[in-house]
Amino acid sequence: MSKAEQLKDEAILEKLRKLSSDKKREILDFLEFLETREKAKEWLEFDEWAVNLAKERGFVNLTQGDIAQIVNDFRGGR
């Protein structure tokens, strides 16, 4: 971490320490929201990749029954 980043982190922590408990809770909620949003973005990117893969491989025409049968076969329940 660069010196400038450390100074920014320290400034943030200093301001955070001065806040009331309620405001700290709001900050924590917001940070959790940002974290969740980032995870959602990753899932959307994965979903997009999976859909494109399915199209490339011709899997888009499979029904839920087809998928259930494939999973069942894979698990040895033939």
RAKA-V447462 format. One record per residue. N is the residue number from 0. PHI is phi in degrees with one decimal (none if undefined). D_FIRST is the distance of its C-alpha to the first C-alpha in Angstrom with 1 decimal. Layout:
N & PHI & D_FIRST
N & PHI & D_FIRST
This chain:
0 & none & 0.0
1 & -73.9 & 3.8
2 & -60.3 & 6.7
3 & -62.5 & 8.2
4 & -65.7 & 6.2
5 & -62.8 & 6.7
6 & -64.5 & 10.1
7 & -63.4 & 10.9
8 & -60.8 & 10.2
9 & -64.0 & 12.4
10 & -62.6 & 14.9
11 & -63.2 & 15.3
12 & -62.8 & 15.9
13 & -62.5 & 18.3
14 & -66.3 & 20.2
15 & -62.8 & 20.3
16 & -61.4 & 21.8
17 & -82.2 & 24.6
18 & -78.4 & 25.8
19 & -71.2 & 28.8
20 & -60.0 & 28.9
21 & -63.4 & 30.3
22 & -67.5 & 27.5
23 & -62.4 & 24.9
24 & -64.2 & 26.9
25 & -62.2 & 26.8
26 & -61.9 & 23.0
27 & -61.9 & 22.8
28 & -58.9 & 25.5
29 & -65.7 & 23.7
30 & -62.6 & 20.4
31 & -65.8 & 22.7
32 & -61.1 & 24.5
33 & -61.0 & 21.4
34 & -64.5 & 20.6
35 & -64.0 & 24.3
36 & -61.9 & 24.5
37 & -65.8 & 21.7
38 & -64.2 & 23.7
39 & -61.8 & 26.9
40 & -62.1 & 25.5
41 & -62.6 & 24.8
42 & -64.9 & 28.3
43 & -63.4 & 29.9
44 & -63.5 & 28.4
45 & -64.7 & 29.7
46 & -59.9 & 33.1
47 & -62.4 & 33.3
48 & -60.8 & 32.7
49 & -64.2 & 35.3
50 & -63.8 & 37.9
51 & -62.8 & 37.6
52 & -62.6 & 38.0
53 & -60.2 & 41.0
54 & -65.1 & 42.5
55 & -62.5 & 42.0
56 & -93.6 & 43.6
57 & 78.7 & 46.4
58 & -84.6 & 45.3
59 & -66.7 & 45.6
60 & -90.1 & 49.3
61 & -72.4 & 48.9
62 & -92.8 & 50.2
63 & -61.6 & 48.8
64 & -63.9 & 51.8
65 & -58.9 & 50.9
66 & -64.5 & 47.4
67 & -60.2 & 48.8
68 & -66.1 & 51.3
69 & -61.9 & 48.6
70 & -63.8 & 46.5
71 & -60.1 & 49.7
72 & -62.4 & 50.7
73 & -62.0 & 47.3
74 & -80.1 & 47.5
75 & 87.7 & 50.9
76 & -94.1 & 53.0
77 & -63.7 & 55.4
